[in-house]
Amino acid sequence: MIAYSDGEVRQQFNVCLRARTVGGIARVTDEAREVRWVSPADIDTLEMHPTQRLRIRHALDTARSSPYLG
């Protein structure tokens, strides 16, 4: 459970994958007001909850031979 500073409380679910661009156009949706590709080196500069950052770090861990489930 995550309690945000504005009083919102939610249970978070994340799926993070390593991928590469092969085509198409990134677009905003009802669930995303901004969409962009970001270098892994820039992740620490982005505003996000610490648990989201942890999930991204797990996904980027190239030493991991199997998915992180936890």
Secondary structure as UniProt FT lines:
FT   STRAND          2..3
FT   TURN            5..6
FT   STRAND          9..10
FT   TURN            30..31
FT   HELIX           40..45
FT   HELIX           50..60
FT   TURN            62..63
//
